[in-house]
Amino acid sequence: MTTTPRNGADEASPIERQVGDGDAGARLDVFLARQPEVGSRSRAKALIVKGAARVDGVHCKPGVTLEVAQTVTFQLLAPEPPAPPPPPPPPLRVLHEDAVLLVIDKPPGIAVHPPEGPRPHRAPNIAQMAVAHCGPLPTIAGADRPGIVHRLDKDTSGVLLVPKTDEAFYFLKSQFKARTIQKEYRAICWGDPRFDSDYVEGNIGVHPRGDRMAVVTEGGKEAVTFYEVLERFGALSSIRCRPKSGRTHQIRVHMASIGHSLVADRTYQPTHKAELPDGAPDPGRQCLHAYSIGLKHPRTHEDVVYEAPLPADMDRLLRWLRGRQPRSA
């Protein structure tokens, strides 16, 4: 390999390398990665993709095979500016707090815990925010899930329990396992359900497509959801849901399975129902809110109920529907 001296020390000056016997047959990206100025395959590929590398004056693909005596010219790219720091997370909306239990009103758009995988996740999540608010929390569910005994989907809002001690964690977990905790959700769905109240019974399992989707399937886990129509608006309805079980995406999957998918649910909503009426405010996320949760308090063992008011985005849509659409009780 022959090195052509560079003109000056300016990193923007082109650098030439001639392919020697030892590099013949190598891929272009591998050859570039061996150069001390480049140092890695990912950086080499970036140079090629951005047009900063040529073979005998011609732009080539990363996998092109090099021959003896060819000249590879490359130019170092200016380093990209560092990503701006993420905005500070919003303060927790505390519904109740005592020595053993924190109850919050989770806003939509914030995940309960960091996603799996080795890559750092810069966006705020409820677990981190709870630790910042309370200090150390139980890590029984995992170091990245402090105080998390149950969860809500990222774009679902509402009541979330955060135990502050190991004893409170186990006490709440036992109630979830026994299905004695009473959960009520509010939702806005497509269509006009046939019955004023009914239940959906269908096993839920992993969708064949994957992508963290769920589906009603005989091979899934038992799941039951009760629902009640609160208001009817013709093409849309406001409903109350009480899940008997707690499967992934349960309410969203069950309502979609009977033809009443939730408004703005980009995962389970049929494409022909993707558009709201003209002028209707689009919440931009599935219209699902964990409205209340009833349980035995982990310290006093008394029956308590915590409620979170309907969020502004769903309330805005309902007010628009009441003013613009025909309505029946």
C-alpha positions in Angstrom: 0.0 0.0 0.0 1.4 3.3 -1.1 0.6 6.5 0.7 0.4 9.8 -1.1 1.5 12.7 1.1 -1.3 15.1 2.1 -1.2 18.7 1.3 -1.0 20.3 4.7 -2.7 19.2 7.9 -6.2 20.2 6.9 -8.5 17.2 7.5 -10.7 18.3 4.6 -7.9 17.6 2.1 -8.4 14.5 0.0 -6.3 11.4 1.1 -5.1 8.9 -1.5 -4.2 5.3 -0.9 -3.0 2.9 -3.5 -4.2 -0.7 -3.3 -1.2 -3.1 -2.8 -0.8 -6.8 -3.1 -2.0 -7.4 0.5 -5.3 -5.5 -0.1 -6.2 -7.0 -3.4 -9.6 -8.6 -3.3 -10.7 -6.6 -0.3 -14.1 -4.8 -0.1 -13.9 -1.0 -0.4 -15.5 -0.5 3.1 -13.0 -3.0 4.6 -10.1 -1.3 3.0 -11.2 2.1 4.2 -11.8 0.8 7.7 -8.1 -0.3 7.8 -6.9 3.3 7.2 -5.9 4.9 10.5 -7.8 8.1 9.6 -11.1 6.0 9.4 -10.7 3.2 11.8 -14.1 1.4 11.6 -16.5 -0.2 9.1 -19.4 2.1 10.1 -17.4 5.2 9.5 -16.0 3.8 6.3 -19.6 3.0 5.1 -20.7 6.6 6.0 -17.9 8.0 3.8 -18.9 5.9 0.9 -22.6 6.6 1.2 -22.1 10.3 1.5 -19.9 10.3 -1.6 -16.6 11.1 0.2 -14.8 8.0 -1.2 -13.9 7.0 -4.8 -12.0 4.3 -6.6 -10.0 5.6 -9.5 -12.2 8.7 -9.4 -15.5 6.8 -9.5 -18.1 6.5 -6.7 -18.5 2.8 -5.8 -20.7 0.7 -3.5 -19.2 -0.4 -0.1 -18.9 -4.0 -1.3 -17.0 -3.4 -4.5 -13.8 -5.6 -4.8 -10.5 -3.7 -5.1 -7.7 -4.6 -7.5 -3.9 -4.1 -7.3 -2.8 -0.6 -8.2 -6.2 1.0 -8.0 -6.3 4.4 -6.2 -8.8 5.0 -3.4 -9.4 8.6 -2.6 -11.3 9.6 0.5 -12.1 12.8 2.3 -12.8 12.9 6.0 -16.2 14.3 7.0 -16.6 17.1 9.5 -17.8 15.6 12.8 -21.5 15.9 13.3 -22.6 18.3 16.1 -23.6 16.5 19.3 -27.3 15.8 19.7 -29.0 18.4 21.8 -29.9 17.2 25.3 -33.4 15.9 25.6 -36.0 18.3 27.1 -36.6 17.8 30.8 -39.5 15.5 31.5 -42.7 17.0 32.7 -43.3 16.8 36.5 -45.2 13.8 37.7 -48.9 14.3 38.1 -49.3 13.0 41.6 -52.8 11.7 42.6 -51.7 10.3 46.0 -48.5 9.7 47.9 -47.7 8.3 51.3 -44.8 6.4 52.8 -45.4 3.2 50.8 -47.3 4.1 47.7 -47.2 6.7 44.9 -50.1 7.0 42.6 -49.7 9.1 39.4 -51.7 10.2 36.4 -49.5 9.0 33.5 -49.5 11.4 30.5 -49.7 9.9 27.0 -46.5 9.7 25.0 -44.2 8.6 27.8 -43.1 4.9 28.3 -43.4 3.3 31.7 -39.9 1.9 31.5 -36.9 2.0 29.2 -37.1 -0.3 26.1 -35.1 -3.5 26.1 -31.7 -3.6 24.4 -28.2 -2.3 25.0 -28.6 1.1 23.3 -29.1 4.0 25.7 -32.6 5.5 25.6 -32.6 9.3 26.1 -36.3 9.9 26.2 -37.8 10.2 29.7 -39.7 7.3 31.1 -42.0 6.9 34.2 -39.6 4.6 36.1 -36.8 7.2 35.9 -39.1 10.0 36.7 -40.5 8.1 39.8 -36.9 7.5 41.1 -36.1 11.2 40.6 -39.3 12.0 42.6 -39.1 9.4 45.4 -35.5 8.3 45.5 -34.6 4.5 45.5 -37.5 2.2 44.7 -37.9 -1.6 44.7 -36.1 -3.2 41.9 -37.8 -6.6 42.2 -39.1 -6.3 38.6 -35.6 -5.5 37.3 -33.1 -2.7 37.7 -34.5 -0.8 34.8 -38.1 -1.0 36.2 -37.9 0.4 39.7 -41.3 0.4 41.4 -43.1 -0.9 38.4 -45.7 -3.4 39.4 -48.0 -2.9 36.4 -47.8 -0.9 33.2 -49.7 1.2 30.7 -48.9 1.4 27.0 -46.8 4.4 26.0 -49.7 6.3 24.4 -52.3 5.3 27.1 -52.8 7.8 29.9 -54.2 7.4 33.4 -53.8 5.9 36.9 -50.5 4.1 37.6 -49.4 2.6 40.9 -45.8 2.9 42.0 -44.9 0.9 45.2 -42.2 2.5 47.3 -41.2 -0.5 49.4 -40.6 -4.2 48.7 -43.5 -5.1 51.0 -45.9 -2.8 49.1 -44.6 -4.2 45.8 -45.4 -7.8 46.8 -48.8 -6.9 48.3 -49.9 -5.1 45.1 -48.5 -7.9 42.9 -50.5 -10.5 44.9 -53.7 -8.4 44.2 -53.0 -8.2 40.5 -52.3 -12.0 40.4 -55.6 -12.7 42.2 -57.4 -10.2 39.9 -58.9 -8.4 42.9 -57.8 -5.0 41.7 -60.6 -3.2 39.9 -59.5 -1.2 36.8 -61.8 1.1 34.8 -60.8 2.6 31.5 -62.5 5.2 29.3 -62.2 5.0 25.6 -63.6 6.4 22.3 -64.2 3.7 19.7 -65.3 3.6 16.1 -68.9 2.5 15.3 -72.2 2.1 17.2 -72.0 -1.0 19.4 -75.1 -3.2 19.2 -75.6 -3.6 22.9 -75.5 -1.0 25.7 -73.2 -3.3 27.6 -71.5 -6.6 26.8 -68.3 -8.4 27.3 -65.6 -9.7 24.9 -64.1 -13.1 25.7 -61.2 -14.2 23.5 -57.7 -15.6 24.2 -54.9 -13.1 23.4 -51.6 -14.1 22.0 -48.7 -12.8 19.9 -49.7 -11.6 16.5 -48.1 -13.6 13.6 -46.6 -10.3 12.3 -44.7 -9.8 15.6 -43.9 -6.1 16.0 -45.1 -6.4 19.6 -48.6 -6.8 18.4 -51.3 -9.0 20.0 -54.2 -10.8 18.5 -57.3 -12.8 19.6 -56.3 -16.5 19.0 -57.2 -19.9 20.3 -53.6 -20.5 21.4 -53.4 -17.3 23.5 -54.0 -16.6 27.2 -57.6 -16.3 28.6 -58.9 -12.7 28.6 -62.2 -11.0 29.2 -63.2 -7.4 28.8 -66.5 -5.9 29.9 -67.6 -2.7 28.2 -70.5 -0.2 28.5 -71.6 2.5 26.1 -71.6 5.9 27.8 -72.5 8.1 24.7 -73.3 7.4 21.1 -72.3 9.7 18.3 -73.2 7.6 15.2 -69.8 6.9 13.7 -68.1 7.0 17.1 -69.0 6.0 20.7 -67.7 6.8 24.2 -67.3 3.6 26.3 -66.3 2.4 29.7 -64.1 -0.8 29.8 -63.4 -3.1 32.8 -60.8 -5.7 31.9 -61.1 -8.9 34.0 -57.6 -9.9 33.0 -54.5 -7.9 32.1 -53.1 -9.0 28.8 -50.9 -6.9 26.5 -53.0 -4.4 24.6 -56.1 -6.2 25.8 -58.8 -3.5 25.5 -57.4 -2.4 22.1 -57.3 -5.9 20.7 -60.7 -7.0 22.1 -62.5 -3.9 20.8 -60.9 -4.2 17.4 -61.9 -7.9 17.3 -65.6 -7.0 17.4 -65.3 -4.2 14.9 -65.0 -1.3 17.3 -61.3 -0.4 17.3 -60.2 2.6 19.3 -60.1 6.0 17.7 -56.5 7.0 16.6 -55.1 3.5 17.4 -52.5 3.4 14.6 -51.7 -0.3 15.4 -55.2 -2.0 15.5 -57.3 0.5 13.6 -58.5 -0.6 10.1 -57.1 1.7 7.4 -60.6 2.6 6.1 -61.4 4.1 9.5 -58.2 6.1 9.9 -59.7 9.5 9.3 -61.8 11.5 11.8 -64.7 13.6 10.5 -63.6 17.0 9.0 -62.9 19.5 11.8 -62.6 16.9 14.6 -59.6 17.3 16.8 -57.3 14.3 16.4 -55.8 13.1 19.7 -52.9 11.6 17.7 -52.8 8.5 19.9 -55.2 5.7 20.8 -58.2 7.1 22.8 -57.7 5.0 25.9 -57.4 6.3 29.5 -57.0 4.4 32.7 -59.7 6.3 34.6 -59.7 4.6 38.0 -58.2 1.7 40.0 -59.6 0.2 43.2 -57.4 -1.9 45.6 -56.5 -2.7 49.1 -53.9 -0.2 50.4 -50.6 -1.9 50.9 -50.2 -0.4 54.4 -53.7 0.0 55.9 -55.3 -2.8 53.8 -58.4 -0.6 53.5 -60.3 -0.4 50.2 -59.2 2.7 48.3 -60.0 4.0 44.8 -57.8 6.4 42.8 -59.1 8.3 39.8 -57.5 10.4 37.1 -59.6 12.9 35.2 -60.2 12.4 31.5 -57.2 14.0 29.6 -57.5 17.1 27.6 -57.1 15.4 24.1 -60.0 12.9 24.7 -62.1 15.5 26.4 -61.6 17.9 23.5 -62.8 15.3 21.0 -65.8 14.4 23.1 -66.9 18.0 23.4 -66.6 18.4 19.6 -68.7 15.3 19.1 -71.4 16.5 21.5 -71.6 19.7 19.7 -71.4 18.5 16.1 -72.8 14.9 16.0 -76.3 13.5 16.6 -76.3 11.9 20.1 -78.5 9.5 22.0 -78.3 8.4 25.6 
